Amino acid sequence: MPAQPAPFRIVVLGAGFAGLRTVGELCKRRARLGSTCELTLIDRAPHHVYWPLLYEVCTALEETDPKDVCADDLQAGICLRVDDYVNILRKKRVRFLRGDVQGVDREQKVVKLDGGRTVPFDVIVFALGTTTATFNIPGVAEQAYTMKSVEHALAIRERLKSFINAYVHGEEARISVLVAGAGPTGTEFSAELGNFFHRLVKSGILRPADFEIRLVEAGPDILPMCSPAIRARARERLAELGVSIMTDTKVTKLEKGRITLEMKTEKGEETRDFEADVVVWSGGIRPLDIIKALDVQLDEKGYISVEPTLEVKGFEQAFALGDCAGIVHPVSGKRVPALGQAAVKEAAIVAENITRRLQRVGLVSWTPPERWITVVPLGGKYAIADFGAFHLHGLMGYAVRKAADLLYFLSVLPLVQAVQLWMKGAVVYMKND
């Protein structure tokens, strides 16, 4: 009996946008990869989280009864069980392992996981994402909420729910929320929270003087990746929702109930303390600490260095994509933004090049676009969609955002499952709007 050919083992680290989509793209190429190819997806968490909707979880409260919406319903609209996703692909010889990556042994060609486990590979894909950058500012890691986890989103919701209940019973007089970082995440959350508080005002539950939302940005303006026209319209919308914007302002210290800000003024820098019952930190991202233990070449900012083919520099059996990869535009030199749409495009390149390597043909290079379509929800059924040559705002922009959400789910799931997941979120989150 002839010997069975050895399997060709592809291991993908990370089940975020980049990792999940890479597995899907590889499955599309199953016939070209051959019957001996095995796909393993590894992540520490059991769920794939659709991060763009996390801000909806924070404010998914009913004005009349904040207990009406349960946490399970909220998570169902943004969380996909990775086991369920792999089961859909079970005929494609895909398996999912839960575990914390501890390192990579390049000579032995194994991934090291917690508990002493190892997973062998012939090709490895790094799609590990990033973590929140706190810049070692005292108190931020301990006192602030981030928008990088479902747990923190639910914790913000619980804090808001607790305030509303206490306010209605006369036990709380006022709430002050400060959002640090005016990129898309911070701006979207501020707008949605402003919209939520305004609904409470219209319902007669909350007085306008009894809430405060500050959006703080270290740079000169909000939404730095957008055009001046988009930023101006976003500022107008935030003002309508009662959000105070503080630019050229840095957080220097955070304590329970109080935050210290350093502001640029006409007279120079001024430091002041402000009341802050809730602080949401969206001040930036940085590479995960584990990246340093992967025995790979890093760029000056600590991201994985890659070729235009998305191969890891100096590591022939490895590819990297998504937020953990230092992908830059060849002309502008700017780093590709941490966007789901970028990860989706990169996944197709990685999957194609893995397939081509197995077929022993030349690899393809990727030139990222200089501009990306951005859609920024700004509270209620209002969003700004920036297509570069033109933009849509208001209800039309909101419709574009909802369509973009559905298109993403369709990119990783069959039609029926994608629509079901999208509808779960739409039914619950539209109550916010």
Buried (B, 14 or more C-beta within 10 A) or exposed (E): EEEEEEBBBBBBBBBBBBBBBBBBBBBBBBEEBBEEBBBBBBBEBBBBBBBBBBBBBBBBBBBEEBEEBEBEBBBBBBBBEBEBBBEBBEEBBBBBBBBEBBBBEBEEBBBBBEEEBEBBBBBBBBBBBBBBBBEEBBBBEEBBBBBBBBEBBBBBBEBBBBBBBEBEEEEBEBBBBBBBBBBBBBBBBBBBBBBBBBBBBEEEBBEEEBBBBBBBBBBEBBBEBBBEEBBEBBBEBBEBBBBBBBBBBBBEBBBEEBBBBBBBEEEEEEEEEBEBBBBBBBBBBBBBEBBEEBEBEBBEEBBBBBBBBBBBBEBEBBBBBBBBBBBBEEEEEEBBBBBBBBBBBBBBBBBBBBBBBBEEEEBEEBEBEEEBBBBBBBBBBBBBBBEEEEBBBBEEBBBBBBEBBBEBBBBBBEEEBBBEBBEBBBEBBEBBB
